[in-house]
Amino acid sequence: MDFICPRCEMSVTAEFYGPCESCRAALRAKFVAVRTDVEVADYEPKMNVTPNGVALKGD
Ligand SMILES: [Zn+2]
């Protein structure tokens, strides 16, 4: 079917209505970026623990 991409308003030909291929790639990249931010936030406290452990060993 032919329709207008709801995101970038380009004419698209696809089997189902939705964002065009480039918009889907952009949305996927955005979703991955958000997931990466969450993983980094979870990982940061562990990074802070390591220097303290090394400092205690130093004393
Ligand atoms: Zn688009």
N, CA, C, O and the ligand as a Tripos MOL2 file, in Angstrom:
@<TRIPOS>MOLECULE
protein
  237   235    60     0     0
PROTEIN
NO_CHARGES

@<TRIPOS>ATOM
      1 N           0.8370   -1.1950    0.0000 N.3       1 MET1
      2 CA          0.0000    0.0000    0.0000 C.3       1 MET1
      3 C           0.8790    1.2570    0.0000 C.2       1 MET1
      4 O           1.9990    1.2490    0.5120 O.2       1 MET1
      5 N           0.3490    2.3260   -0.5830 N.am      2 ASP2
      6 CA          1.0720    3.6030   -0.6100 C.3       2 ASP2
      7 C           0.4610    4.5300    0.4320 C.2       2 ASP2
      8 O          -0.7600    4.6600    0.5140 O.2       2 ASP2
      9 N           1.3040    5.1690    1.2220 N.am      3 PHE3
     10 CA          0.8260    6.1160    2.2290 C.3       3 PHE3
     11 C           1.9240    7.1230    2.5550 C.2       3 PHE3
     12 O           3.0350    7.0440    2.0310 O.2       3 PHE3
     13 N           1.5960    8.0610    3.4210 N.am      4 ILE4
     14 CA          2.5710    9.0870    3.8420 C.3       4 ILE4
     15 C           3.1120    8.6640    5.2010 C.2       4 ILE4
     16 O           2.3450    8.3710    6.1190 O.2       4 ILE4
     17 N           4.4380    8.6350    5.3260 N.am      5 CYS5
     18 CA          5.0540    8.2890    6.6050 C.3       5 CYS5
     19 C           4.5740    9.2620    7.6740 C.2       5 CYS5
     20 O           4.6710   10.4730    7.4800 O.2       5 CYS5
     21 N           4.0570    8.7620    8.8080 N.am      6 PRO6
     22 CA          3.5470    9.6480    9.8670 C.3       6 PRO6
     23 C           4.6550   10.4340   10.5490 C.2       6 PRO6
     24 O           4.3680   11.3670   11.2990 O.2       6 PRO6
     25 N           5.9000   10.0850   10.3120 N.am      7 ARG7
     26 CA          7.0210   10.7250   11.0220 C.3       7 ARG7
     27 C           7.6880   11.7960   10.1560 C.2       7 ARG7
     28 O           7.8320   12.9410   10.5850 O.2       7 ARG7
     29 N           8.0900   11.4260    8.9450 N.am      8 CYS8
     30 CA          8.8190   12.3760    8.0990 C.3       8 CYS8
     31 C           7.9610   12.8660    6.9280 C.2       8 CYS8
     32 O           8.4140   13.7120    6.1580 O.2       8 CYS8
     33 N           6.7390   12.3580    6.7760 N.am      9 GLU9
     34 CA          5.7890   12.7840    5.7590 C.3       9 GLU9
     35 C           6.3010   12.5450    4.3410 C.2       9 GLU9
     36 O           5.9380   13.2700    3.4150 O.2       9 GLU9
     37 N           7.1420   11.5330    4.1740 N.am     10 MET10
     38 CA          7.5780   11.0990    2.8540 C.3      10 MET10
     39 C           6.5720   10.0640    2.3630 C.2      10 MET10
     40 O           5.9590    9.3700    3.1740 O.2      10 MET10
     41 N           6.3930    9.9490    1.0430 N.am     11 SER11
     42 CA          5.5200    8.9140    0.5200 C.3      11 SER11
     43 C           6.2470    7.5700    0.6030 C.2      11 SER11
     44 O           7.4140    7.4460    0.2290 O.2      11 SER11
     45 N           5.5210    6.5770    1.1030 N.am     12 VAL12
     46 CA          6.1180    5.2710    1.3650 C.3      12 VAL12
     47 C           5.2800    4.2040    0.6960 C.2      12 VAL12
     48 O           4.0580    4.3260    0.6080 O.2      12 VAL12
     49 N           5.9300    3.1700    0.2310 N.am     13 THR13
     50 CA          5.2260    1.9850   -0.2470 C.3      13 THR13
     51 C           5.6550    0.8210    0.6330 C.2      13 THR13
     52 O           6.8190    0.4200    0.6180 O.2      13 THR13
     53 N           4.7230    0.2830    1.3930 N.am     14 ALA14
     54 CA          5.0550   -0.8040    2.3080 C.3      14 ALA14
     55 C           3.8260   -1.6820    2.5100 C.2      14 ALA14
     56 O           2.7100   -1.3070    2.1490 O.2      14 ALA14
     57 N           4.0500   -2.8560    3.0930 N.am     15 GLU15
     58 CA          2.9610   -3.8040    3.3000 C.3      15 GLU15
     59 C           1.9880   -3.3150    4.3700 C.2      15 GLU15
     60 O           0.7790   -3.5180    4.2610 O.2      15 GLU15
     61 N           2.5320   -2.6640    5.4110 N.am     16 PHE16
     62 CA          1.7040   -2.1830    6.5140 C.3      16 PHE16
     63 C           1.9290   -0.6900    6.7370 C.2      16 PHE16
     64 O           3.0110   -0.1730    6.4610 O.2      16 PHE16
     65 N           0.9080   -0.0030    7.2360 N.am     17 TYR17
     66 CA          1.0210    1.4090    7.5540 C.3      17 TYR17
     67 C           1.9260    1.5960    8.7720 C.2      17 TYR17
     68 O           1.8190    0.8680    9.7590 O.2      17 TYR17
     69 N           2.8280    2.5950    8.6830 N.am     18 GLY18
     70 CA          3.7240    2.8930    9.8000 C.3      18 GLY18
     71 C           4.8800    3.7300    9.3110 C.2      18 GLY18
     72 O           4.9110    4.1320    8.1480 O.2      18 GLY18
     73 N           5.8390    3.9970   10.1920 N.am     19 PRO19
     74 CA          7.0010    4.7900    9.7920 C.3      19 PRO19
     75 C           7.7480    4.1250    8.6480 C.2      19 PRO19
     76 O           7.7760    2.8980    8.5480 O.2      19 PRO19
     77 N           8.3650    4.9480    7.7700 N.am     20 CYS20
     78 CA          9.1260    4.4130    6.6450 C.3      20 CYS20
     79 C          10.3950    3.7120    7.1520 C.2      20 CYS20
     80 O          10.6900    3.7350    8.3470 O.2      20 CYS20
     81 N          11.1210    3.1060    6.2520 N.am     21 GLU21
     82 CA         12.2970    2.3090    6.6340 C.3      21 GLU21
     83 C          13.3230    3.1530    7.3780 C.2      21 GLU21
     84 O          13.8520    2.7050    8.3960 O.2      21 GLU21
     85 N          13.6220    4.3610    6.9010 N.am     22 SER22
     86 CA         14.6420    5.2030    7.5520 C.3      22 SER22
     87 C          14.1540    5.6750    8.9210 C.2      22 SER22
     88 O          14.9500    5.7890    9.8530 O.2      22 SER22
     89 N          12.8510    5.9500    9.0520 N.am     23 CYS23
     90 CA         12.3060    6.3550   10.3490 C.3      23 CYS23
     91 C          12.3520    5.1790   11.3180 C.2      23 CYS23
     92 O          12.6580    5.3650   12.4950 O.2      23 CYS23
     93 N          12.0580    3.9870   10.8500 N.am     24 ARG24
     94 CA         12.1330    2.8030   11.7210 C.3      24 ARG24
     95 C          13.5590    2.5890   12.2110 C.2      24 ARG24
     96 O          13.7770    2.2280   13.3680 O.2      24 ARG24
     97 N          14.5300    2.8120   11.3260 N.am     25 ALA25
     98 CA         15.9400    2.6950   11.7160 C.3      25 ALA25
     99 C          16.2830    3.7360   12.7720 C.2      25 ALA25
    100 O          16.9910    3.4430   13.7360 O.2      25 ALA25
    101 N          15.7720    4.9670   12.5850 N.am     26 ALA26
    102 CA         16.0270    6.0460   13.5470 C.3      26 ALA26
    103 C          15.3830    5.7140   14.8960 C.2      26 ALA26
    104 O          15.9860    5.9310   15.9470 O.2      26 ALA26
    105 N          14.1620    5.1890   14.8590 N.am     27 LEU27
    106 CA         13.4590    4.8220   16.0950 C.3      27 LEU27
    107 C          14.1770    3.6810   16.8060 C.2      27 LEU27
    108 O          14.2750    3.6690   18.0330 O.2      27 LEU27
    109 N          14.6850    2.7080   16.0180 N.am     28 ARG28
    110 CA         15.4430    1.5950   16.5970 C.3      28 ARG28
    111 C          16.7110    2.1240   17.2730 C.2      28 ARG28
    112 O          17.0500    1.7190   18.3850 O.2      28 ARG28
    113 N          17.4060    3.0360   16.5850 N.am     29 ALA29
    114 CA         18.6440    3.6180   17.1280 C.3      29 ALA29
    115 C          18.3460    4.3660   18.4220 C.2      29 ALA29
    116 O          19.1190    4.2960   19.3770 O.2      29 ALA29
    117 N          17.2230    5.0820   18.4500 N.am     30 LYS30
    118 CA         16.8230    5.8390   19.6330 C.3      30 LYS30
    119 C          16.5250    4.8760   20.7800 C.2      30 LYS30
    120 O          16.9170    5.1140   21.9230 O.2      30 LYS30
    121 N          15.8210    3.7760   20.4570 N.am     31 PHE31
    122 CA         15.4720    2.7800   21.4740 C.3      31 PHE31
    123 C          16.7360    2.1400   22.0390 C.2      31 PHE31
    124 O          16.8390    1.9400   23.2490 O.2      31 PHE31
    125 N          17.6810    1.8220   21.1920 N.am     32 VAL32
    126 CA         18.9540    1.2340   21.6230 C.3      32 VAL32
    127 C          19.7160    2.2230   22.4960 C.2      32 VAL32
    128 O          20.3070    1.8430   23.5070 O.2      32 VAL32
    129 N          19.6970    3.4980   22.1000 N.am     33 ALA33
    130 CA         20.3910    4.5380   22.8690 C.3      33 ALA33
    131 C          19.8080    4.6340   24.2710 C.2      33 ALA33
    132 O          20.5540    4.7610   25.2420 O.2      33 ALA33
    133 N          18.4690    4.5750   24.3900 N.am     34 VAL34
    134 CA         17.8090    4.6360   25.6980 C.3      34 VAL34
    135 C          18.2100    3.4350   26.5340 C.2      34 VAL34
    136 O          18.5210    3.5790   27.7160 O.2      34 VAL34
    137 N          18.2060    2.2510   25.9360 N.am     35 ARG35
    138 CA         18.6020    1.0320   26.6550 C.3      35 ARG35
    139 C          20.0530    1.1490   27.1240 C.2      35 ARG35
    140 O          20.3760    0.7320   28.2360 O.2      35 ARG35
    141 N          20.9210    1.7040   26.2970 N.am     36 THR36
    142 CA         22.3350    1.8630   26.6480 C.3      36 THR36
    143 C          22.4810    2.8110   27.8340 C.2      36 THR36
    144 O          23.2950    2.5770   28.7270 O.2      36 THR36
    145 N          21.6800    3.8910   27.8360 N.am     37 ASP37
    146 CA         21.7240    4.8410   28.9500 C.3      37 ASP37
    147 C          21.3520    4.1440   30.2590 C.2      37 ASP37
    148 O          21.9810    4.3950   31.2870 O.2      37 ASP37
    149 N          20.3470    3.2810   30.2380 N.am     38 VAL38
    150 CA         19.9070    2.5590   31.4270 C.3      38 VAL38
    151 C          21.0110    1.6270   31.9030 C.2      38 VAL38
    152 O          21.2880    1.5410   33.1000 O.2      38 VAL38
    153 N          21.6400    0.9290   30.9630 N.am     39 GLU39
    154 CA         22.7260    0.0110   31.3240 C.3      39 GLU39
    155 C          23.9020    0.7710   31.9150 C.2      39 GLU39
    156 O          24.5160    0.3060   32.8760 O.2      39 GLU39
    157 N          24.2230    1.9220   31.3610 N.am     40 VAL40
    158 CA         25.3210    2.7510   31.8790 C.3      40 VAL40
    159 C          24.9870    3.2170   33.2900 C.2      40 VAL40
    160 O          25.8480    3.2050   34.1700 O.2      40 VAL40
    161 N          23.7260    3.6300   33.5120 N.am     41 ALA41
    162 CA         23.2980    4.0980   34.8310 C.3      41 ALA41
    163 C          23.4150    2.9610   35.8540 C.2      41 ALA41
    164 O          23.8230    3.1890   36.9930 O.2      41 ALA41
    165 N          23.0640    1.7620   35.4550 N.am     42 ASP42
    166 CA         23.1900    0.6080   36.3460 C.3      42 ASP42
    167 C          24.6470    0.2720   36.6180 C.2      42 ASP42
    168 O          24.9910   -0.1990   37.7020 O.2      42 ASP42
    169 N          25.4810    0.5080   35.6590 N.am     43 TYR43
    170 CA         26.8840    0.1000   35.7490 C.3      43 TYR43
    171 C          27.7070    1.1020   36.5620 C.2      43 TYR43
    172 O          28.7020    0.7250   37.1800 O.2      43 TYR43
    173 N          27.3020    2.3670   36.5640 N.am     44 GLU44
    174 CA         28.0760    3.4240   37.2130 C.3      44 GLU44
    175 C          28.3820    3.1530   38.6990 C.2      44 GLU44
    176 O          29.5330    3.3070   39.1050 O.2      44 GLU44
    177 N          27.4030    2.7590   39.5200 N.am     45 PRO45
    178 CA         27.7130    2.4930   40.9350 C.3      45 PRO45
    179 C          28.8210    1.4690   41.1160 C.2      45 PRO45
    180 O          29.6530    1.5990   42.0150 O.2      45 PRO45
    181 N          28.8330    0.4440   40.2550 N.am     46 LYS46
    182 CA         29.8820   -0.5780   40.3290 C.3      46 LYS46
    183 C          31.2550    0.0460   40.0510 C.2      46 LYS46
    184 O          32.2590   -0.3110   40.6670 O.2      46 LYS46
    185 N          31.2620    0.9990   39.0910 N.am     47 MET47
    186 CA         32.5150    1.6890   38.7520 C.3      47 MET47
    187 C          33.0170    2.4870   39.9620 C.2      47 MET47
    188 O          34.2230    2.5790   40.1910 O.2      47 MET47
    189 N          32.0860    3.0630   40.7360 N.am     48 ASN48
    190 CA         32.4590    3.8640   41.9020 C.3      48 ASN48
    191 C          32.9730    2.9790   43.0350 C.2      48 ASN48
    192 O          33.8250    3.4020   43.8160 O.2      48 ASN48
    193 N          32.4590    1.7490   43.1270 N.am     49 VAL49
    194 CA         32.8620    0.8320   44.1920 C.3      49 VAL49
    195 C          34.3080    0.3950   44.0030 C.2      49 VAL49
    196 O          35.0580    0.2650   44.9710 O.2      49 VAL49
    197 N          34.6930    0.1690   42.7570 N.am     50 THR50
    198 CA         36.0320   -0.3560   42.4760 C.3      50 THR50
    199 C          37.1620    0.5710   42.9980 C.2      50 THR50
    200 O          38.0810    0.0900   43.6600 O.2      50 THR50
    201 N          37.1060    1.8770   42.7120 N.am     51 PRO51
    202 CA         38.1930    2.7440   43.2260 C.3      51 PRO51
    203 C          38.2880    2.7180   44.7570 C.2      51 PRO51
    204 O          39.3880    2.7610   45.3070 O.2      51 PRO51
    205 N          37.1390    2.6480   45.4490 N.am     52 ASN52
    206 CA         37.1350    2.5950   46.9150 C.3      52 ASN52
    207 C          37.8250    1.3320   47.4160 C.2      52 ASN52
    208 O          38.6070    1.3630   48.3660 O.2      52 ASN52
    209 N          37.5110    0.2080   46.7460 N.am     53 GLY53
    210 CA         38.1240   -1.0630   47.1270 C.3      53 GLY53
    211 C          39.6370   -1.0120   46.9580 C.2      53 GLY53
    212 O          40.3890   -1.5330   47.7820 O.2      53 GLY53
    213 N          40.0590   -0.3850   45.8910 N.am     54 VAL54
    214 CA         41.5100   -0.2500   45.6370 C.3      54 VAL54
    215 C          42.1180    0.6740   46.7000 C.2      54 VAL54
    216 O          43.2170    0.4210   47.1940 O.2      54 VAL54
    217 N          41.3960    1.7420   47.0460 N.am     55 ALA55
    218 CA         41.9150    2.6980   48.0360 C.3      55 ALA55
    219 C          42.0640    2.0200   49.3990 C.2      55 ALA55
    220 O          43.0460    2.2610   50.1020 O.2      55 ALA55
    221 N          41.0890    1.1660   49.7840 N.am     56 LEU56
    222 CA         41.1590    0.4670   51.0800 C.3      56 LEU56
    223 C          42.3400   -0.4880   51.1030 C.2      56 LEU56
    224 O          43.0400   -0.6080   52.1090 O.2      56 LEU56
    225 N          42.5530   -1.1690   49.9770 N.am     57 LYS57
    226 CA         43.6970   -2.0790   49.8840 C.3      57 LYS57
    227 C          45.0270   -1.2950   50.0430 C.2      57 LYS57
    228 O          46.0020   -1.7940   50.6040 O.2      57 LYS57
    229 N          45.0190   -0.0400   49.5190 N.am     58 GLY58
    230 CA         46.1910    0.8100   49.5960 C.3      58 GLY58
    231 C          46.5190    1.1720   51.0520 C.2      58 GLY58
    232 O          47.6880    1.2930   51.4180 O.2      58 GLY58
    233 N          45.4800    1.3430   51.8740 N.am     59 ASP59
    234 CA         45.7240    1.6780   53.2840 C.3      59 ASP59
    235 C          46.1360    0.4250   54.0400 C.2      59 ASP59
    236 O          46.3890    0.4850   55.2430 O.2      59 ASP59
    237 ZN          9.6540    8.3880    7.5710 Zn       60 ZN60
@<TRIPOS>BOND
     1     1     2 1
     2     2     3 1
     3     3     4 2
     4     3     5 am
     5     5     6 1
     6     6     7 1
     7     7     8 2
     8     7     9 am
     9     9    10 1
    10    10    11 1
    11    11    12 2
    12    11    13 am
    13    13    14 1
    14    14    15 1
    15    15    16 2
    16    15    17 am
    17    17    18 1
    18    18    19 1
    19    19    20 2
    20    19    21 am
    21    21    22 1
    22    22    23 1
    23    23    24 2
    24    23    25 am
    25    25    26 1
    26    26    27 1
    27    27    28 2
    28    27    29 am
    29    29    30 1
    30    30    31 1
    31    31    32 2
    32    31    33 am
    33    33    34 1
    34    34    35 1
    35    35    36 2
    36    35    37 am
    37    37    38 1
    38    38    39 1
    39    39    40 2
    40    39    41 am
    41    41    42 1
    42    42    43 1
    43    43    44 2
    44    43    45 am
    45    45    46 1
    46    46    47 1
    47    47    48 2
    48    47    49 am
    49    49    50 1
    50    50    51 1
    51    51    52 2
    52    51    53 am
    53    53    54 1
    54    54    55 1
    55    55    56 2
    56    55    57 am
    57    57    58 1
    58    58    59 1
    59    59    60 2
    60    59    61 am
    61    61    62 1
    62    62    63 1
    63    63    64 2
    64    63    65 am
    65    65    66 1
    66    66    67 1
    67    67    68 2
    68    67    69 am
    69    69    70 1
    70    70    71 1
    71    71    72 2
    72    71    73 am
    73    73    74 1
    74    74    75 1
    75    75    76 2
    76    75    77 am
    77    77    78 1
    78    78    79 1
    79    79    80 2
    80    79    81 am
    81    81    82 1
    82    82    83 1
    83    83    84 2
    84    83    85 am
    85    85    86 1
    86    86    87 1
    87    87    88 2
    88    87    89 am
    89    89    90 1
    90    90    91 1
    91    91    92 2
    92    91    93 am
    93    93    94 1
    94    94    95 1
    95    95    96 2
    96    95    97 am
    97    97    98 1
    98    98    99 1
    99    99   100 2
   100    99   101 am
   101   101   102 1
   102   102   103 1
   103   103   104 2
   104   103   105 am
   105   105   106 1
   106   106   107 1
   107   107   108 2
   108   107   109 am
   109   109   110 1
   110   110   111 1
   111   111   112 2
   112   111   113 am
   113   113   114 1
   114   114   115 1
   115   115   116 2
   116   115   117 am
   117   117   118 1
   118   118   119 1
   119   119   120 2
   120   119   121 am
   121   121   122 1
   122   122   123 1
   123   123   124 2
   124   123   125 am
   125   125   126 1
   126   126   127 1
   127   127   128 2
   128   127   129 am
   129   129   130 1
   130   130   131 1
   131   131   132 2
   132   131   133 am
   133   133   134 1
   134   134   135 1
   135   135   136 2
   136   135   137 am
   137   137   138 1
   138   138   139 1
   139   139   140 2
   140   139   141 am
   141   141   142 1
   142   142   143 1
   143   143   144 2
   144   143   145 am
   145   145   146 1
   146   146   147 1
   147   147   148 2
   148   147   149 am
   149   149   150 1
   150   150   151 1
   151   151   152 2
   152   151   153 am
   153   153   154 1
   154   154   155 1
   155   155   156 2
   156   155   157 am
   157   157   158 1
   158   158   159 1
   159   159   160 2
   160   159   161 am
   161   161   162 1
   162   162   163 1
   163   163   164 2
   164   163   165 am
   165   165   166 1
   166   166   167 1
   167   167   168 2
   168   167   169 am
   169   169   170 1
   170   170   171 1
   171   171   172 2
   172   171   173 am
   173   173   174 1
   174   174   175 1
   175   175   176 2
   176   175   177 am
   177   177   178 1
   178   178   179 1
   179   179   180 2
   180   179   181 am
   181   181   182 1
   182   182   183 1
   183   183   184 2
   184   183   185 am
   185   185   186 1
   186   186   187 1
   187   187   188 2
   188   187   189 am
   189   189   190 1
   190   190   191 1
   191   191   192 2
   192   191   193 am
   193   193   194 1
   194   194   195 1
   195   195   196 2
   196   195   197 am
   197   197   198 1
   198   198   199 1
   199   199   200 2
   200   199   201 am
   201   201   202 1
   202   202   203 1
   203   203   204 2
   204   203   205 am
   205   205   206 1
   206   206   207 1
   207   207   208 2
   208   207   209 am
   209   209   210 1
   210   210   211 1
   211   211   212 2
   212   211   213 am
   213   213   214 1
   214   214   215 1
   215   215   216 2
   216   215   217 am
   217   217   218 1
   218   218   219 1
   219   219   220 2
   220   219   221 am
   221   221   222 1
   222   222   223 1
   223   223   224 2
   224   223   225 am
   225   225   226 1
   226   226   227 1
   227   227   228 2
   228   227   229 am
   229   229   230 1
   230   230   231 1
   231   231   232 2
   232   231   233 am
   233   233   234 1
   234   234   235 1
   235   235   236 2
@<TRIPOS>SUBSTRUCTURE
     1 MET1         2 RESIDUE 1 A MET
     2 ASP2         6 RESIDUE 1 A ASP
     3 PHE3        10 RESIDUE 1 A PHE
     4 ILE4        14 RESIDUE 1 A ILE
     5 CYS5        18 RESIDUE 1 A CYS
     6 PRO6        22 RESIDUE 1 A PRO
     7 ARG7        26 RESIDUE 1 A ARG
     8 CYS8        30 RESIDUE 1 A CYS
     9 GLU9        34 RESIDUE 1 A GLU
    10 MET10       38 RESIDUE 1 A MET
    11 SER11       42 RESIDUE 1 A SER
    12 VAL12       46 RESIDUE 1 A VAL
    13 THR13       50 RESIDUE 1 A THR
    14 ALA14       54 RESIDUE 1 A ALA
    15 GLU15       58 RESIDUE 1 A GLU
    16 PHE16       62 RESIDUE 1 A PHE
    17 TYR17       66 RESIDUE 1 A TYR
    18 GLY18       70 RESIDUE 1 A GLY
    19 PRO19       74 RESIDUE 1 A PRO
    20 CYS20       78 RESIDUE 1 A CYS
    21 GLU21       82 RESIDUE 1 A GLU
    22 SER22       86 RESIDUE 1 A SER
    23 CYS23       90 RESIDUE 1 A CYS
    24 ARG24       94 RESIDUE 1 A ARG
    25 ALA25       98 RESIDUE 1 A ALA
    26 ALA26      102 RESIDUE 1 A ALA
    27 LEU27      106 RESIDUE 1 A LEU
    28 ARG28      110 RESIDUE 1 A ARG
    29 ALA29      114 RESIDUE 1 A ALA
    30 LYS30      118 RESIDUE 1 A LYS
    31 PHE31      122 RESIDUE 1 A PHE
    32 VAL32      126 RESIDUE 1 A VAL
    33 ALA33      130 RESIDUE 1 A ALA
    34 VAL34      134 RESIDUE 1 A VAL
    35 ARG35      138 RESIDUE 1 A ARG
    36 THR36      142 RESIDUE 1 A THR
    37 ASP37      146 RESIDUE 1 A ASP
    38 VAL38      150 RESIDUE 1 A VAL
    39 GLU39      154 RESIDUE 1 A GLU
    40 VAL40      158 RESIDUE 1 A VAL
    41 ALA41      162 RESIDUE 1 A ALA
    42 ASP42      166 RESIDUE 1 A ASP
    43 TYR43      170 RESIDUE 1 A TYR
    44 GLU44      174 RESIDUE 1 A GLU
    45 PRO45      178 RESIDUE 1 A PRO
    46 LYS46      182 RESIDUE 1 A LYS
    47 MET47      186 RESIDUE 1 A MET
    48 ASN48      190 RESIDUE 1 A ASN
    49 VAL49      194 RESIDUE 1 A VAL
    50 THR50      198 RESIDUE 1 A THR
    51 PRO51      202 RESIDUE 1 A PRO
    52 ASN52      206 RESIDUE 1 A ASN
    53 GLY53      210 RESIDUE 1 A GLY
    54 VAL54      214 RESIDUE 1 A VAL
    55 ALA55      218 RESIDUE 1 A ALA
    56 LEU56      222 RESIDUE 1 A LEU
    57 LYS57      226 RESIDUE 1 A LYS
    58 GLY58      230 RESIDUE 1 A GLY
    59 ASP59      234 RESIDUE 1 A ASP
    60 ZN60       237 GROUP 0 **** ****
